[in-house]
Amino acid sequence: MIVTKSPTELDAMAASGALLVRVHELLTSMVRPGITGKELDRAAEELIRSEGAVPSFKGYQGFPATLCISPNDMVVHGIPNKMPFQDGDLVSIDCGVTLDGWVADAAITHEIGTVTAEAHHLAEKTLESLLAAVEQCVPGNRVGDIGAAVQGVVEGAGLSVVRSLVGHGVGRSMHEDPQVPNYGKPGRGAKLTPGMVIAVEPMVTIGSPEVVVGDDDWAISSVDGSLAAHQEFTIAVTEDGPRVLTPWHPAVK
């Protein structure tokens, strides 16, 4: 069942999203060659808890950390570790914040130092696909319009959409209806109505769209070892158009 939110509830979710943006801004200032995922995870948790909020991911179905940190061929759900980032790494950092019972969810793919041209292309086109998806989050459209927007940008750039992983509704719970695939046909799927809140999160590879789960039962990587990227906003559908509740990029502020 899709749970819509009132304008007051959307404002509460926006407060959670604003804190999450602050967390991502802190992490962006820290990301560099030599830093570890563990260090980032500790900093993120300290900031979240200092504001009276809770890390949404920590303890969720047993996940052990505040952040999902997924480097290079890892698509999502990487557990932060003590391995330093290297120049040229492509690293997705995903975080959720729960403030006053409302969840916000957002991910950014970071280019560490100087990356290859193909890594930069991947990160930029994944972001471009997310921005294209935002434009489709208006009343009367359907979930398929969102997926088609992502798919068009990604496949038009010669990249692959990971089809087995999807975005989702968000609110009091981190995962609500509807599911939001990153591919689809315009005019298909659940209808978008005012008050719907969805986490749109293109997950893209430069090679095969197929993925494999790691030995830790969490990390999901491209099956062929190809580079992956992941960009995400939490977005509200309103009568006035899309409202990005986690506006970490200048284009949506």
C-alpha positions in Angstrom: 0.0 0.0 0.0 1.3 3.4 -0.9 1.2 5.9 2.0 0.9 9.5 1.1 2.1 12.3 3.3 0.5 15.6 4.3 2.3 18.9 3.7 3.2 19.0 7.4 4.6 15.5 7.2 6.6 16.5 4.1 8.1 19.4 6.0 9.1 16.9 8.7 10.7 14.7 6.1 12.5 17.7 4.7 14.0 18.3 8.1 15.4 14.8 8.1 16.6 15.3 4.6 18.4 18.6 5.5 20.3 16.8 8.2 21.2 14.1 5.7 22.5 16.7 3.3 24.7 18.0 6.1 26.1 14.5 6.7 26.9 14.2 3.0 28.5 17.6 2.9 30.7 16.5 5.8 31.6 13.2 4.1 32.4 15.0 0.8 34.8 17.3 2.7 36.6 14.3 4.1 36.7 12.0 1.1 40.3 11.7 -0.2 43.0 9.1 -0.9 44.1 7.5 2.3 40.9 7.9 4.3 39.0 4.8 5.3 35.4 3.9 5.2 35.5 3.3 9.0 36.6 6.9 9.6 33.8 8.2 7.4 31.2 5.9 9.1 32.3 7.1 12.6 32.0 10.8 11.6 28.6 10.3 10.0 27.2 8.5 13.0 28.5 11.2 15.4 26.9 14.0 13.4 23.6 12.2 13.1 23.3 11.3 16.8 24.5 14.8 17.9 21.3 16.2 16.2 19.0 13.8 18.1 18.5 11.6 15.0 19.3 7.9 14.4 21.3 6.3 11.5 18.5 4.5 9.6 20.8 1.8 8.2 22.5 0.7 11.4 20.9 -2.4 12.7 18.4 -2.6 9.8 18.0 -6.3 9.1 21.3 -6.7 10.9 23.4 -4.2 8.9 26.3 -3.2 11.1 27.1 0.4 10.0 25.7 3.9 9.5 26.9 4.1 5.9 26.9 1.8 2.9 30.3 2.4 1.2 30.7 0.7 -2.1 33.9 1.1 -4.1 34.6 0.5 -7.8 32.8 -2.7 -8.9 30.6 -2.8 -5.8 27.1 -1.4 -6.6 25.5 -1.1 -3.1 25.5 -2.3 0.5 29.2 -2.3 1.1 30.2 -2.5 4.8 32.7 0.2 5.8 36.2 -1.2 6.5 39.7 0.0 7.4 41.0 -0.2 3.8 42.2 3.3 2.7 40.7 4.7 -0.5 43.1 4.9 -3.4 43.6 7.6 -6.0 41.4 6.7 -8.9 38.7 4.9 -6.9 35.0 5.4 -7.6 33.1 5.2 -4.3 29.4 5.3 -3.6 28.4 6.5 -0.1 24.8 5.8 0.8 23.2 7.0 4.1 19.9 7.1 5.8 18.8 9.4 8.6 15.7 9.0 10.8 14.7 12.3 12.6 11.5 12.4 14.7 10.5 9.1 13.1 10.8 10.2 9.5 13.4 8.6 7.1 15.5 10.3 4.5 17.8 8.4 2.1 20.4 9.6 -0.3 23.6 8.4 -2.0 26.5 10.1 -3.8 29.2 8.5 -6.0 32.6 10.2 -5.3 35.6 10.3 -7.6 38.6 9.8 -5.4 41.6 11.9 -6.7 42.0 11.5 -10.4 39.8 8.9 -11.9 39.8 7.4 -15.5 37.7 9.0 -18.2 35.3 6.0 -18.2 34.8 6.3 -14.4 34.0 10.0 -14.7 31.6 9.3 -17.6 29.9 6.7 -15.5 29.4 8.9 -12.4 28.3 11.9 -14.5 25.8 9.9 -16.6 24.4 8.2 -13.5 23.8 11.7 -12.0 22.3 12.9 -15.2 19.9 10.0 -15.2 18.8 10.9 -11.6 18.2 14.5 -12.5 16.2 13.4 -15.5 14.1 11.2 -13.2 13.4 14.1 -10.9 11.6 15.9 -13.7 9.2 13.0 -14.0 8.1 13.0 -10.4 4.9 15.0 -11.0 1.2 14.2 -10.3 -0.4 12.2 -13.1 2.8 10.5 -14.2 3.6 6.9 -13.4 6.5 5.0 -12.0 7.3 3.8 -15.5 8.0 7.4 -16.6 10.7 7.6 -13.9 12.3 4.4 -15.0 12.2 5.3 -18.6 13.9 8.6 -18.0 16.8 6.8 -16.2 17.0 4.1 -18.7 17.1 6.5 -21.6 20.0 8.5 -20.3 22.0 5.4 -19.1 21.6 3.2 -22.2 22.0 6.3 -24.4 25.4 6.7 -22.9 26.4 3.1 -23.6 26.0 2.0 -19.9 23.9 -0.6 -18.2 21.0 -0.3 -15.7 21.1 -2.8 -12.9 17.6 -4.2 -13.1 17.5 -6.4 -10.1 17.8 -3.5 -7.7 15.2 -0.8 -7.4 14.3 2.5 -5.7 11.4 2.5 -3.2 8.8 4.5 -1.3 10.0 6.0 2.0 8.4 7.6 5.0 8.1 6.2 8.6 9.8 3.1 7.2 12.9 3.0 5.0 11.3 0.8 2.4 7.6 1.4 1.5 5.6 0.9 -1.6 6.0 1.4 -4.5 9.1 -0.1 -5.9 10.8 2.2 -8.4 12.8 0.4 -11.1 15.4 2.3 -13.1 13.9 1.1 -16.4 10.5 0.9 -17.8 7.9 2.2 -20.2 6.2 5.6 -20.0 2.7 5.5 -18.8 3.1 2.1 -17.0 3.1 1.3 -13.3 1.8 3.0 -10.2 0.3 6.5 -10.7 2.1 9.4 -8.9 -0.1 11.4 -6.6 0.6 14.4 -4.4 2.1 13.3 -1.1 4.0 10.3 -2.5 7.6 10.1 -1.4 10.1 7.9 -3.2 13.8 7.2 -3.1 15.0 7.3 -6.7 18.4 5.7 -7.0 19.9 4.8 -10.4 22.4 2.0 -10.1 24.6 1.7 -13.2 27.5 -0.3 -14.5 29.8 0.1 -17.5 29.5 -3.6 -18.3 27.0 -6.3 -17.4 23.8 -5.3 -15.6 24.0 -8.5 -13.6 25.1 -8.5 -10.0 26.3 -10.9 -7.4 26.1 -10.9 -3.6 29.4 -11.1 -1.7 30.5 -13.6 1.0 29.3 -11.2 3.8 25.7 -11.5 2.4 25.6 -7.7 2.1 27.8 -6.3 -0.6 26.4 -6.4 -4.1 28.9 -6.1 -7.0 28.8 -6.3 -10.8 29.1 -9.9 -11.9 31.8 -9.1 -14.4 33.9 -6.8 -12.1 33.0 -3.7 -14.1 32.8 -0.3 -12.5 29.5 0.8 -10.9 27.9 4.0 -9.7 24.9 4.9 -7.5 23.3 8.3 -7.1 20.1 8.9 -5.0 17.6 11.5 -3.9 14.5 11.2 -1.7 11.8 13.0 -3.7 8.2 14.1 -2.8 5.5 14.4 -5.5 3.6 17.6 -4.9 1.0 19.8 -6.7 3.8 22.3 -7.3 6.1 19.7 -8.9 9.0 17.6 -7.6 10.3 18.5 -4.1 13.7 17.0 -3.5 13.9 16.3 0.2 17.6 15.5 0.1 19.0 18.3 -2.1 22.7 17.5 -2.0 23.2 18.7 -5.6 23.0 22.4 -6.7 20.6 21.6 -9.5 17.8 20.6 -7.1 18.3 23.1 -4.3 
